[in-house]
Structure formats: C-alpha cells, structure tokens
Amino acid sequence: MKPYFKPGDWNVICDRCGRRRKASQCVMEWDNLFVCQTPCFETRHPQDFVTGKIDHQNVPINRKEQPYKFVS
C-alpha cells in the first residue's frame, strides 16, 4: 500500500499479516491483535464460551454396610 494522507487517520501494521494499512481499515480482535478487517479478522470460536455442568453422582439413600448374618 502506498502511503497517503487522510485527516484523522494513521498508518498501522497488521499484527497477523504484516501489511501496512490505515487504522480505519483495521479492528481489534478478542485477543488484542490489531488486524485487517477483510482477510485477517477472526471471530472468537463459540466453544470458548462452553462451560461444564456439575454432575452430582450421590446415591439418594446412603446406609452403612451391614454385618454378615449367615456366617458361622
């Protein structure tokens, strides 16, 4: 990209591809990378927001072990 003047804008370098762009053509990603909008931008994967579900594996009635009755 050939440098040119645009009022209120500045030159930046894309953190992913290394190309020189204007700041208005770049966006900040979720992992704090300043990247191009079109070829380099990636949204966060939906699996990053999945949380585990608690699985209670307790028995409803809990008793002590009984002594053996039929042992001589």
CHARMM internal coordinates of N, CA and C (Angstrom, degrees):
IC EDIT
DIST 1 N 1 CA 1.4445
DIST 1 CA 1 C 1.5140
ANGL 1 N 1 CA 1 C 108.25
DIST 1 C 2 N 1.2854
ANGL 1 CA 1 C 2 N 115.23
DIHE 1 N 1 CA 1 C 2 N 129.95
DIST 2 N 2 CA 1.4487
ANGL 1 C 2 N 2 CA 120.68
DIHE 1 CA 1 C 2 N 2 CA 178.32
DIST 2 CA 2 C 1.5279
ANGL 2 N 2 CA 2 C 108.70
DIHE 1 C 2 N 2 CA 2 C -79.42
DIST 2 C 3 N 1.3465
ANGL 2 CA 2 C 3 N 117.97
DIHE 2 N 2 CA 2 C 3 N 131.89
DIST 3 N 3 CA 1.4610
ANGL 2 C 3 N 3 CA 119.17
DIHE 2 CA 2 C 3 N 3 CA -179.47
DIST 3 CA 3 C 1.5281
ANGL 3 N 3 CA 3 C 111.79
DIHE 2 C 3 N 3 CA 3 C -65.01
DIST 3 C 4 N 1.3037
ANGL 3 CA 3 C 4 N 115.64
DIHE 3 N 3 CA 3 C 4 N 138.73
DIST 4 N 4 CA 1.4658
ANGL 3 C 4 N 4 CA 121.27
DIHE 3 CA 3 C 4 N 4 CA 176.39
DIST 4 CA 4 C 1.5146
ANGL 4 N 4 CA 4 C 108.84
DIHE 3 C 4 N 4 CA 4 C -143.75
DIST 4 C 5 N 1.3263
ANGL 4 CA 4 C 5 N 116.44
DIHE 4 N 4 CA 4 C 5 N 163.50
DIST 5 N 5 CA 1.4571
ANGL 4 C 5 N 5 CA 121.37
DIHE 4 CA 4 C 5 N 5 CA -178.05
DIST 5 CA 5 C 1.5155
ANGL 5 N 5 CA 5 C 109.79
DIHE 4 C 5 N 5 CA 5 C -94.09
DIST 5 C 6 N 1.3265
ANGL 5 CA 5 C 6 N 115.13
DIHE 5 N 5 CA 5 C 6 N 131.12
DIST 6 N 6 CA 1.4549
ANGL 5 C 6 N 6 CA 122.10
DIHE 5 CA 5 C 6 N 6 CA 173.41
DIST 6 CA 6 C 1.5170
ANGL 6 N 6 CA 6 C 105.82
DIHE 5 C 6 N 6 CA 6 C -136.84
DIST 6 C 7 N 1.3200
ANGL 6 CA 6 C 7 N 118.91
DIHE 6 N 6 CA 6 C 7 N 120.12
DIST 7 N 7 CA 1.4672
ANGL 6 C 7 N 7 CA 120.35
DIHE 6 CA 6 C 7 N 7 CA -176.28
DIST 7 CA 7 C 1.5323
ANGL 7 N 7 CA 7 C 111.82
DIHE 6 C 7 N 7 CA 7 C -60.55
DIST 7 C 8 N 1.3166
ANGL 7 CA 7 C 8 N 116.27
DIHE 7 N 7 CA 7 C 8 N 133.33
DIST 8 N 8 CA 1.4604
ANGL 7 C 8 N 8 CA 121.78
DIHE 7 CA 7 C 8 N 8 CA 177.99
DIST 8 CA 8 C 1.5081
ANGL 8 N 8 CA 8 C 114.70
DIHE 7 C 8 N 8 CA 8 C 78.75
DIST 8 C 9 N 1.3302
ANGL 8 CA 8 C 9 N 118.29
DIHE 8 N 8 CA 8 C 9 N 7.48
DIST 9 N 9 CA 1.4656
ANGL 8 C 9 N 9 CA 121.85
DIHE 8 CA 8 C 9 N 9 CA -179.66
DIST 9 CA 9 C 1.5201
ANGL 9 N 9 CA 9 C 108.32
DIHE 8 C 9 N 9 CA 9 C -124.54
DIST 9 C 10 N 1.3300
ANGL 9 CA 9 C 10 N 117.31
DIHE 9 N 9 CA 9 C 10 N 159.60
DIST 10 N 10 CA 1.4486
ANGL 9 C 10 N 10 CA 120.55
DIHE 9 CA 9 C 10 N 10 CA -178.87
DIST 10 CA 10 C 1.5207
ANGL 10 N 10 CA 10 C 109.23
DIHE 9 C 10 N 10 CA 10 C -140.62
DIST 10 C 11 N 1.3165
ANGL 10 CA 10 C 11 N 115.23
DIHE 10 N 10 CA 10 C 11 N 163.66
DIST 11 N 11 CA 1.4591
ANGL 10 C 11 N 11 CA 121.02
DIHE 10 CA 10 C 11 N 11 CA 179.55
DIST 11 CA 11 C 1.5204
ANGL 11 N 11 CA 11 C 110.08
DIHE 10 C 11 N 11 CA 11 C -83.45
DIST 11 C 12 N 1.3294
ANGL 11 CA 11 C 12 N 116.11
DIHE 11 N 11 CA 11 C 12 N 139.23
DIST 12 N 12 CA 1.4632
ANGL 11 C 12 N 12 CA 122.41
DIHE 11 CA 11 C 12 N 12 CA 175.27
DIST 12 CA 12 C 1.5228
ANGL 12 N 12 CA 12 C 108.29
DIHE 11 C 12 N 12 CA 12 C -135.79
DIST 12 C 13 N 1.3093
ANGL 12 CA 12 C 13 N 115.60
DIHE 12 N 12 CA 12 C 13 N 165.33
DIST 13 N 13 CA 1.4638
ANGL 12 C 13 N 13 CA 121.49
DIHE 12 CA 12 C 13 N 13 CA 174.89
DIST 13 CA 13 C 1.5204
ANGL 13 N 13 CA 13 C 107.64
DIHE 12 C 13 N 13 CA 13 C -115.24
DIST 13 C 14 N 1.3204
ANGL 13 CA 13 C 14 N 116.49
DIHE 13 N 13 CA 13 C 14 N 129.86
DIST 14 N 14 CA 1.4640
ANGL 13 C 14 N 14 CA 122.15
DIHE 13 CA 13 C 14 N 14 CA -179.80
DIST 14 CA 14 C 1.5230
ANGL 14 N 14 CA 14 C 108.88
DIHE 13 C 14 N 14 CA 14 C -63.70
DIST 14 C 15 N 1.3404
ANGL 14 CA 14 C 15 N 116.08
DIHE 14 N 14 CA 14 C 15 N 133.04
DIST 15 N 15 CA 1.4662
ANGL 14 C 15 N 15 CA 120.65
DIHE 14 CA 14 C 15 N 15 CA -179.06
DIST 15 CA 15 C 1.5261
ANGL 15 N 15 CA 15 C 112.80
DIHE 14 C 15 N 15 CA 15 C -72.29
DIST 15 C 16 N 1.3147
ANGL 15 CA 15 C 16 N 118.70
DIHE 15 N 15 CA 15 C 16 N -18.81
DIST 16 N 16 CA 1.4577
ANGL 15 C 16 N 16 CA 120.82
DIHE 15 CA 15 C 16 N 16 CA -177.48
DIST 16 CA 16 C 1.5318
ANGL 16 N 16 CA 16 C 111.84
DIHE 15 C 16 N 16 CA 16 C -96.89
DIST 16 C 17 N 1.3346
ANGL 16 CA 16 C 17 N 118.14
DIHE 16 N 16 CA 16 C 17 N -50.71
DIST 17 N 17 CA 1.4696
ANGL 16 C 17 N 17 CA 119.39
DIHE 16 CA 16 C 17 N 17 CA -174.94
DIST 17 CA 17 C 1.5254
ANGL 17 N 17 CA 17 C 113.03
DIHE 16 C 17 N 17 CA 17 C -101.47
DIST 17 C 18 N 1.3401
ANGL 17 CA 17 C 18 N 118.52
DIHE 17 N 17 CA 17 C 18 N -16.90
DIST 18 N 18 CA 1.4597
ANGL 17 C 18 N 18 CA 121.09
DIHE 17 CA 17 C 18 N 18 CA 177.26
DIST 18 CA 18 C 1.5169
ANGL 18 N 18 CA 18 C 114.40
DIHE 17 C 18 N 18 CA 18 C 82.79
DIST 18 C 19 N 1.3197
ANGL 18 CA 18 C 19 N 118.65
DIHE 18 N 18 CA 18 C 19 N 7.58
DIST 19 N 19 CA 1.4645
ANGL 18 C 19 N 19 CA 120.86
DIHE 18 CA 18 C 19 N 19 CA 178.74
DIST 19 CA 19 C 1.5227
ANGL 19 N 19 CA 19 C 110.29
DIHE 18 C 19 N 19 CA 19 C -78.96
DIST 19 C 20 N 1.3217
ANGL 19 CA 19 C 20 N 115.49
DIHE 19 N 19 CA 19 C 20 N 150.54
DIST 20 N 20 CA 1.4542
ANGL 19 C 20 N 20 CA 120.88
DIHE 19 CA 19 C 20 N 20 CA 177.77
DIST 20 CA 20 C 1.5279
ANGL 20 N 20 CA 20 C 108.27
DIHE 19 C 20 N 20 CA 20 C -87.05
DIST 20 C 21 N 1.3187
ANGL 20 CA 20 C 21 N 115.49
DIHE 20 N 20 CA 20 C 21 N 128.86
DIST 21 N 21 CA 1.4684
ANGL 20 C 21 N 21 CA 122.39
DIHE 20 CA 20 C 21 N 21 CA -178.80
DIST 21 CA 21 C 1.5177
ANGL 21 N 21 CA 21 C 108.86
DIHE 20 C 21 N 21 CA 21 C -136.53
DIST 21 C 22 N 1.3225
ANGL 21 CA 21 C 22 N 116.01
DIHE 21 N 21 CA 21 C 22 N 173.21
DIST 22 N 22 CA 1.4564
ANGL 21 C 22 N 22 CA 122.09
DIHE 21 CA 21 C 22 N 22 CA 168.40
DIST 22 CA 22 C 1.5248
ANGL 22 N 22 CA 22 C 107.82
DIHE 21 C 22 N 22 CA 22 C -86.86
DIST 22 C 23 N 1.3116
ANGL 22 CA 22 C 23 N 117.59
DIHE 22 N 22 CA 22 C 23 N 150.61
DIST 23 N 23 CA 1.4607
ANGL 22 C 23 N 23 CA 121.34
DIHE 22 CA 22 C 23 N 23 CA -176.89
DIST 23 CA 23 C 1.5250
ANGL 23 N 23 CA 23 C 111.50
DIHE 22 C 23 N 23 CA 23 C -63.07
DIST 23 C 24 N 1.3108
ANGL 23 CA 23 C 24 N 118.55
DIHE 23 N 23 CA 23 C 24 N -28.55
DIST 24 N 24 CA 1.4661
ANGL 23 C 24 N 24 CA 120.76
DIHE 23 CA 23 C 24 N 24 CA 178.70
DIST 24 CA 24 C 1.5177
ANGL 24 N 24 CA 24 C 112.30
DIHE 23 C 24 N 24 CA 24 C -70.41
DIST 24 C 25 N 1.3261
ANGL 24 CA 24 C 25 N 118.61
DIHE 24 N 24 CA 24 C 25 N -14.81
DIST 25 N 25 CA 1.4588
ANGL 24 C 25 N 25 CA 122.54
DIHE 24 CA 24 C 25 N 25 CA 178.84
DIST 25 CA 25 C 1.5315
ANGL 25 N 25 CA 25 C 111.82
DIHE 24 C 25 N 25 CA 25 C -95.59
DIST 25 C 26 N 1.3305
ANGL 25 CA 25 C 26 N 117.85
DIHE 25 N 25 CA 25 C 26 N 0.60
DIST 26 N 26 CA 1.4566
ANGL 25 C 26 N 26 CA 121.87
DIHE 25 CA 25 C 26 N 26 CA -177.17
DIST 26 CA 26 C 1.5223
ANGL 26 N 26 CA 26 C 110.50
DIHE 25 C 26 N 26 CA 26 C -119.53
DIST 26 C 27 N 1.3111
ANGL 26 CA 26 C 27 N 115.61
DIHE 26 N 26 CA 26 C 27 N 158.52
DIST 27 N 27 CA 1.4621
ANGL 26 C 27 N 27 CA 122.07
DIHE 26 CA 26 C 27 N 27 CA 178.70
DIST 27 CA 27 C 1.5301
ANGL 27 N 27 CA 27 C 109.06
DIHE 26 C 27 N 27 CA 27 C -135.23
DIST 27 C 28 N 1.3366
ANGL 27 CA 27 C 28 N 115.61
DIHE 27 N 27 CA 27 C 28 N 159.52
DIST 28 N 28 CA 1.4617
ANGL 27 C 28 N 28 CA 121.49
DIHE 27 CA 27 C 28 N 28 CA 177.25
DIST 28 CA 28 C 1.5276
ANGL 28 N 28 CA 28 C 108.56
DIHE 27 C 28 N 28 CA 28 C -91.51
DIST 28 C 29 N 1.3197
ANGL 28 CA 28 C 29 N 116.80
DIHE 28 N 28 CA 28 C 29 N 128.66
DIST 29 N 29 CA 1.4568
ANGL 28 C 29 N 29 CA 121.47
DIHE 28 CA 28 C 29 N 29 CA 178.62
DIST 29 CA 29 C 1.5194
ANGL 29 N 29 CA 29 C 110.50
DIHE 28 C 29 N 29 CA 29 C -85.80
DIST 29 C 30 N 1.3265
ANGL 29 CA 29 C 30 N 116.52
DIHE 29 N 29 CA 29 C 30 N 174.70
DIST 30 N 30 CA 1.4575
ANGL 29 C 30 N 30 CA 123.09
DIHE 29 CA 29 C 30 N 30 CA -178.47
DIST 30 CA 30 C 1.5178
ANGL 30 N 30 CA 30 C 112.06
DIHE 29 C 30 N 30 CA 30 C -66.37
DIST 30 C 31 N 1.3359
ANGL 30 CA 30 C 31 N 118.02
DIHE 30 N 30 CA 30 C 31 N -22.46
DIST 31 N 31 CA 1.4647
ANGL 30 C 31 N 31 CA 121.37
DIHE 30 CA 30 C 31 N 31 CA 179.83
DIST 31 CA 31 C 1.5284
ANGL 31 N 31 CA 31 C 112.28
DIHE 30 C 31 N 31 CA 31 C -102.82
DIST 31 C 32 N 1.3475
ANGL 31 CA 31 C 32 N 116.02
DIHE 31 N 31 CA 31 C 32 N 24.02
DIST 32 N 32 CA 1.4722
ANGL 31 C 32 N 32 CA 125.11
DIHE 31 CA 31 C 32 N 32 CA 176.00
DIST 32 CA 32 C 1.5235
ANGL 32 N 32 CA 32 C 113.84
DIHE 31 C 32 N 32 CA 32 C 62.94
DIST 32 C 33 N 1.3222
ANGL 32 CA 32 C 33 N 117.86
DIHE 32 N 32 CA 32 C 33 N 33.68
DIST 33 N 33 CA 1.4539
ANGL 32 C 33 N 33 CA 121.50
DIHE 32 CA 32 C 33 N 33 CA 170.46
DIST 33 CA 33 C 1.5210
ANGL 33 N 33 CA 33 C 108.27
DIHE 32 C 33 N 33 CA 33 C -99.90
DIST 33 C 34 N 1.3260
ANGL 33 CA 33 C 34 N 116.67
DIHE 33 N 33 CA 33 C 34 N 134.30
DIST 34 N 34 CA 1.4651
ANGL 33 C 34 N 34 CA 121.63
DIHE 33 CA 33 C 34 N 34 CA 178.01
DIST 34 CA 34 C 1.5200
ANGL 34 N 34 CA 34 C 106.69
DIHE 33 C 34 N 34 CA 34 C -94.85
DIST 34 C 35 N 1.3491
ANGL 34 CA 34 C 35 N 117.24
DIHE 34 N 34 CA 34 C 35 N 105.80
DIST 35 N 35 CA 1.4614
ANGL 34 C 35 N 35 CA 121.66
DIHE 34 CA 34 C 35 N 35 CA -170.21
DIST 35 CA 35 C 1.5213
ANGL 35 N 35 CA 35 C 111.26
DIHE 34 C 35 N 35 CA 35 C -126.35
DIST 35 C 36 N 1.3403
ANGL 35 CA 35 C 36 N 115.57
DIHE 35 N 35 CA 35 C 36 N 166.38
DIST 36 N 36 CA 1.4704
ANGL 35 C 36 N 36 CA 122.19
DIHE 35 CA 35 C 36 N 36 CA 176.52
DIST 36 CA 36 C 1.5236
ANGL 36 N 36 CA 36 C 109.68
DIHE 35 C 36 N 36 CA 36 C -64.61
DIST 36 C 37 N 1.3342
ANGL 36 CA 36 C 37 N 116.47
DIHE 36 N 36 CA 36 C 37 N 149.49
DIST 37 N 37 CA 1.4633
ANGL 36 C 37 N 37 CA 119.78
DIHE 36 CA 36 C 37 N 37 CA 179.60
DIST 37 CA 37 C 1.5168
ANGL 37 N 37 CA 37 C 112.17
DIHE 36 C 37 N 37 CA 37 C -70.64
DIST 37 C 38 N 1.3269
ANGL 37 CA 37 C 38 N 116.66
DIHE 37 N 37 CA 37 C 38 N -43.52
DIST 38 N 38 CA 1.4599
ANGL 37 C 38 N 38 CA 119.07
DIHE 37 CA 37 C 38 N 38 CA -170.27
DIST 38 CA 38 C 1.5236
ANGL 38 N 38 CA 38 C 114.98
DIHE 37 C 38 N 38 CA 38 C -82.98
DIST 38 C 39 N 1.3215
ANGL 38 CA 38 C 39 N 121.97
DIHE 38 N 38 CA 38 C 39 N -65.95
DIST 39 N 39 CA 1.4698
ANGL 38 C 39 N 39 CA 116.86
DIHE 38 CA 38 C 39 N 39 CA -173.02
DIST 39 CA 39 C 1.5258
ANGL 39 N 39 CA 39 C 114.77
DIHE 38 C 39 N 39 CA 39 C -84.24
DIST 39 C 40 N 1.3108
ANGL 39 CA 39 C 40 N 119.01
DIHE 39 N 39 CA 39 C 40 N -23.70
DIST 40 N 40 CA 1.4668
ANGL 39 C 40 N 40 CA 120.16
DIHE 39 CA 39 C 40 N 40 CA -169.23
DIST 40 CA 40 C 1.5242
ANGL 40 N 40 CA 40 C 114.82
DIHE 39 C 40 N 40 CA 40 C -104.18
DIST 40 C 41 N 1.3009
ANGL 40 CA 40 C 41 N 119.72
DIHE 40 N 40 CA 40 C 41 N -19.27
DIST 41 N 41 CA 1.4661
ANGL 40 C 41 N 41 CA 121.47
DIHE 40 CA 40 C 41 N 41 CA -172.96
DIST 41 CA 41 C 1.5240
ANGL 41 N 41 CA 41 C 111.10
DIHE 40 C 41 N 41 CA 41 C -70.20
DIST 41 C 42 N 1.3432
ANGL 41 CA 41 C 42 N 116.30
DIHE 41 N 41 CA 41 C 42 N 131.24
DIST 42 N 42 CA 1.4625
ANGL 41 C 42 N 42 CA 121.95
DIHE 41 CA 41 C 42 N 42 CA 176.32
DIST 42 CA 42 C 1.5269
ANGL 42 N 42 CA 42 C 108.52
DIHE 41 C 42 N 42 CA 42 C -128.39
DIST 42 C 43 N 1.3151
ANGL 42 CA 42 C 43 N 116.38
DIHE 42 N 42 CA 42 C 43 N 132.97
DIST 43 N 43 CA 1.4568
ANGL 42 C 43 N 43 CA 119.94
DIHE 42 CA 42 C 43 N 43 CA 176.02
DIST 43 CA 43 C 1.5243
ANGL 43 N 43 CA 43 C 109.24
DIHE 42 C 43 N 43 CA 43 C -79.31
DIST 43 C 44 N 1.3006
ANGL 43 CA 43 C 44 N 115.97
DIHE 43 N 43 CA 43 C 44 N 162.13
DIST 44 N 44 CA 1.4595
ANGL 43 C 44 N 44 CA 120.05
DIHE 43 CA 43 C 44 N 44 CA 179.79
DIST 44 CA 44 C 1.5193
ANGL 44 N 44 CA 44 C 109.73
DIHE 43 C 44 N 44 CA 44 C -73.62
DIST 44 C 45 N 1.3141
ANGL 44 CA 44 C 45 N 116.09
DIHE 44 N 44 CA 44 C 45 N 140.59
DIST 45 N 45 CA 1.4566
ANGL 44 C 45 N 45 CA 121.35
DIHE 44 CA 44 C 45 N 45 CA -176.70
DIST 45 CA 45 C 1.5287
ANGL 45 N 45 CA 45 C 109.98
DIHE 44 C 45 N 45 CA 45 C -70.76
DIST 45 C 46 N 1.3304
ANGL 45 CA 45 C 46 N 118.74
DIHE 45 N 45 CA 45 C 46 N 136.75
DIST 46 N 46 CA 1.4644
ANGL 45 C 46 N 46 CA 121.44
DIHE 45 CA 45 C 46 N 46 CA -178.44
DIST 46 CA 46 C 1.5290
ANGL 46 N 46 CA 46 C 113.51
DIHE 45 C 46 N 46 CA 46 C -61.65
DIST 46 C 47 N 1.3242
ANGL 46 CA 46 C 47 N 118.55
DIHE 46 N 46 CA 46 C 47 N -25.10
DIST 47 N 47 CA 1.4646
ANGL 46 C 47 N 47 CA 120.59
DIHE 46 CA 46 C 47 N 47 CA 179.13
DIST 47 CA 47 C 1.5296
ANGL 47 N 47 CA 47 C 112.19
DIHE 46 C 47 N 47 CA 47 C -67.69
DIST 47 C 48 N 1.3483
ANGL 47 CA 47 C 48 N 117.76
DIHE 47 N 47 CA 47 C 48 N -15.87
DIST 48 N 48 CA 1.4574
ANGL 47 C 48 N 48 CA 120.16
DIHE 47 CA 47 C 48 N 48 CA 177.14
DIST 48 CA 48 C 1.5223
ANGL 48 N 48 CA 48 C 112.00
DIHE 47 C 48 N 48 CA 48 C -69.12
DIST 48 C 49 N 1.3280
ANGL 48 CA 48 C 49 N 117.59
DIHE 48 N 48 CA 48 C 49 N -19.41
DIST 49 N 49 CA 1.4547
ANGL 48 C 49 N 49 CA 121.81
DIHE 48 CA 48 C 49 N 49 CA -176.21
DIST 49 CA 49 C 1.5324
ANGL 49 N 49 CA 49 C 112.75
DIHE 48 C 49 N 49 CA 49 C -99.95
DIST 49 C 50 N 1.3250
ANGL 49 CA 49 C 50 N 118.24
DIHE 49 N 49 CA 49 C 50 N -0.24
DIST 50 N 50 CA 1.4633
ANGL 49 C 50 N 50 CA 121.86
DIHE 49 CA 49 C 50 N 50 CA -179.86
DIST 50 CA 50 C 1.5248
ANGL 50 N 50 CA 50 C 108.77
DIHE 49 C 50 N 50 CA 50 C -76.24
DIST 50 C 51 N 1.3117
ANGL 50 CA 50 C 51 N 116.02
DIHE 50 N 50 CA 50 C 51 N 132.67
DIST 51 N 51 CA 1.4620
ANGL 50 C 51 N 51 CA 120.29
DIHE 50 CA 50 C 51 N 51 CA 177.08
DIST 51 CA 51 C 1.5269
ANGL 51 N 51 CA 51 C 109.28
DIHE 50 C 51 N 51 CA 51 C -117.97
DIST 51 C 52 N 1.2990
ANGL 51 CA 51 C 52 N 115.61
DIHE 51 N 51 CA 51 C 52 N 157.91
DIST 52 N 52 CA 1.4537
ANGL 51 C 52 N 52 CA 120.74
DIHE 51 CA 51 C 52 N 52 CA -179.32
DIST 52 CA 52 C 1.5181
ANGL 52 N 52 CA 52 C 111.95
DIHE 51 C 52 N 52 CA 52 C -76.76
DIST 52 C 53 N 1.3168
ANGL 52 CA 52 C 53 N 115.63
DIHE 52 N 52 CA 52 C 53 N 153.14
DIST 53 N 53 CA 1.4529
ANGL 52 C 53 N 53 CA 122.13
DIHE 52 CA 52 C 53 N 53 CA 178.03
DIST 53 CA 53 C 1.5266
ANGL 53 N 53 CA 53 C 107.77
DIHE 52 C 53 N 53 CA 53 C -106.09
DIST 53 C 54 N 1.3246
ANGL 53 CA 53 C 54 N 116.56
DIHE 53 N 53 CA 53 C 54 N 134.17
DIST 54 N 54 CA 1.4596
ANGL 53 C 54 N 54 CA 120.41
DIHE 53 CA 53 C 54 N 54 CA -179.21
DIST 54 CA 54 C 1.5266
ANGL 54 N 54 CA 54 C 109.17
DIHE 53 C 54 N 54 CA 54 C -71.73
DIST 54 C 55 N 1.3314
ANGL 54 CA 54 C 55 N 115.07
DIHE 54 N 54 CA 54 C 55 N 131.49
DIST 55 N 55 CA 1.4581
ANGL 54 C 55 N 55 CA 121.40
DIHE 54 CA 54 C 55 N 55 CA -179.02
DIST 55 CA 55 C 1.5256
ANGL 55 N 55 CA 55 C 108.14
DIHE 54 C 55 N 55 CA 55 C -114.00
DIST 55 C 56 N 1.3275
ANGL 55 CA 55 C 56 N 116.95
DIHE 55 N 55 CA 55 C 56 N 103.86
DIST 56 N 56 CA 1.4604
ANGL 55 C 56 N 56 CA 121.43
DIHE 55 CA 55 C 56 N 56 CA 179.00
DIST 56 CA 56 C 1.5284
ANGL 56 N 56 CA 56 C 108.53
DIHE 55 C 56 N 56 CA 56 C -80.65
DIST 56 C 57 N 1.3325
ANGL 56 CA 56 C 57 N 116.98
DIHE 56 N 56 CA 56 C 57 N 117.19
DIST 57 N 57 CA 1.4517
ANGL 56 C 57 N 57 CA 121.53
DIHE 56 CA 56 C 57 N 57 CA -177.10
DIST 57 CA 57 C 1.5326
ANGL 57 N 57 CA 57 C 111.34
DIHE 56 C 57 N 57 CA 57 C -111.14
DIST 57 C 58 N 1.3033
ANGL 57 CA 57 C 58 N 116.54
DIHE 57 N 57 CA 57 C 58 N 37.41
DIST 58 N 58 CA 1.4629
ANGL 57 C 58 N 58 CA 120.93
DIHE 57 CA 57 C 58 N 58 CA 177.70
DIST 58 CA 58 C 1.5299
ANGL 58 N 58 CA 58 C 109.67
DIHE 57 C 58 N 58 CA 58 C -87.61
DIST 58 C 59 N 1.3299
ANGL 58 CA 58 C 59 N 114.94
DIHE 58 N 58 CA 58 C 59 N 146.97
DIST 59 N 59 CA 1.4656
ANGL 58 C 59 N 59 CA 119.09
DIHE 58 CA 58 C 59 N 59 CA 175.44
DIST 59 CA 59 C 1.5298
ANGL 59 N 59 CA 59 C 108.79
DIHE 58 C 59 N 59 CA 59 C -81.90
DIST 59 C 60 N 1.3299
ANGL 59 CA 59 C 60 N 118.97
DIHE 59 N 59 CA 59 C 60 N 149.56
DIST 60 N 60 CA 1.4608
ANGL 59 C 60 N 60 CA 119.62
DIHE 59 CA 59 C 60 N 60 CA -176.63
DIST 60 CA 60 C 1.5223
ANGL 60 N 60 CA 60 C 113.93
DIHE 59 C 60 N 60 CA 60 C -70.16
DIST 60 C 61 N 1.3464
ANGL 60 CA 60 C 61 N 118.15
DIHE 60 N 60 CA 60 C 61 N -34.93
DIST 61 N 61 CA 1.4620
ANGL 60 C 61 N 61 CA 121.41
DIHE 60 CA 60 C 61 N 61 CA 179.73
DIST 61 CA 61 C 1.5217
ANGL 61 N 61 CA 61 C 107.64
DIHE 60 C 61 N 61 CA 61 C -122.88
DIST 61 C 62 N 1.3193
ANGL 61 CA 61 C 62 N 115.80
DIHE 61 N 61 CA 61 C 62 N 123.78
DIST 62 N 62 CA 1.4528
ANGL 61 C 62 N 62 CA 121.11
DIHE 61 CA 61 C 62 N 62 CA -175.85
DIST 62 CA 62 C 1.5322
ANGL 62 N 62 CA 62 C 108.94
DIHE 61 C 62 N 62 CA 62 C -119.98
DIST 62 C 63 N 1.3702
ANGL 62 CA 62 C 63 N 117.20
DIHE 62 N 62 CA 62 C 63 N 119.87
DIST 63 N 63 CA 1.4612
ANGL 62 C 63 N 63 CA 121.49
DIHE 62 CA 62 C 63 N 63 CA 178.81
DIST 63 CA 63 C 1.5201
ANGL 63 N 63 CA 63 C 109.62
DIHE 62 C 63 N 63 CA 63 C -125.95
DIST 63 C 64 N 1.3587
ANGL 63 CA 63 C 64 N 115.35
DIHE 63 N 63 CA 63 C 64 N 157.40
DIST 64 N 64 CA 1.4568
ANGL 63 C 64 N 64 CA 119.99
DIHE 63 CA 63 C 64 N 64 CA 175.82
DIST 64 CA 64 C 1.5279
ANGL 64 N 64 CA 64 C 109.66
DIHE 63 C 64 N 64 CA 64 C -71.01
DIST 64 C 65 N 1.3188
ANGL 64 CA 64 C 65 N 115.01
DIHE 64 N 64 CA 64 C 65 N 159.69
DIST 65 N 65 CA 1.4632
ANGL 64 C 65 N 65 CA 119.66
DIHE 64 CA 64 C 65 N 65 CA 177.96
DIST 65 CA 65 C 1.5350
ANGL 65 N 65 CA 65 C 109.37
DIHE 64 C 65 N 65 CA 65 C -71.47
DIST 65 C 66 N 1.3093
ANGL 65 CA 65 C 66 N 116.65
DIHE 65 N 65 CA 65 C 66 N 130.02
DIST 66 N 66 CA 1.4699
ANGL 65 C 66 N 66 CA 122.29
DIHE 65 CA 65 C 66 N 66 CA -176.54
DIST 66 CA 66 C 1.5293
ANGL 66 N 66 CA 66 C 110.19
DIHE 65 C 66 N 66 CA 66 C -81.35
DIST 66 C 67 N 1.3451
ANGL 66 CA 66 C 67 N 117.31
DIHE 66 N 66 CA 66 C 67 N 149.87
DIST 67 N 67 CA 1.4786
ANGL 66 C 67 N 67 CA 119.47
DIHE 66 CA 66 C 67 N 67 CA 175.72
DIST 67 CA 67 C 1.5269
ANGL 67 N 67 CA 67 C 110.48
DIHE 66 C 67 N 67 CA 67 C -70.68
DIST 67 C 68 N 1.3322
ANGL 67 CA 67 C 68 N 114.86
DIHE 67 N 67 CA 67 C 68 N 153.57
DIST 68 N 68 CA 1.4488
ANGL 67 C 68 N 68 CA 120.05
DIHE 67 CA 67 C 68 N 68 CA 179.37
DIST 68 CA 68 C 1.5323
ANGL 68 N 68 CA 68 C 109.99
DIHE 67 C 68 N 68 CA 68 C -70.58
DIST 68 C 69 N 1.3304
ANGL 68 CA 68 C 69 N 119.03
DIHE 68 N 68 CA 68 C 69 N 132.46
DIST 69 N 69 CA 1.4563
ANGL 68 C 69 N 69 CA 123.33
DIHE 68 CA 68 C 69 N 69 CA -179.09
DIST 69 CA 69 C 1.5330
ANGL 69 N 69 CA 69 C 113.34
DIHE 68 C 69 N 69 CA 69 C -98.52
DIST 69 C 70 N 1.3107
ANGL 69 CA 69 C 70 N 117.30
DIHE 69 N 69 CA 69 C 70 N -23.99
DIST 70 N 70 CA 1.4462
ANGL 69 C 70 N 70 CA 120.14
DIHE 69 CA 69 C 70 N 70 CA -171.73
DIST 70 CA 70 C 1.5276
ANGL 70 N 70 CA 70 C 112.55
DIHE 69 C 70 N 70 CA 70 C -107.57
DIST 70 C 71 N 1.2996
ANGL 70 CA 70 C 71 N 117.78
DIHE 70 N 70 CA 70 C 71 N 25.61
DIST 71 N 71 CA 1.4544
ANGL 70 C 71 N 71 CA 121.07
DIHE 70 CA 70 C 71 N 71 CA 177.42
DIST 71 CA 71 C 1.5160
ANGL 71 N 71 CA 71 C 108.18
DIHE 70 C 71 N 71 CA 71 C -103.51
DIST 71 C 72 N 1.3369
ANGL 71 CA 71 C 72 N 117.31
DIHE 71 N 71 CA 71 C 72 N 130.87
DIST 72 N 72 CA 1.4568
ANGL 71 C 72 N 72 CA 118.92
DIHE 71 CA 71 C 72 N 72 CA -179.08
DIST 72 CA 72 C 1.5067
ANGL 72 N 72 CA 72 C 112.08
DIHE 71 C 72 N 72 CA 72 C -91.55
END
COOR INIT
IC SEED 1 N 1 CA 1 C
IC BUILD
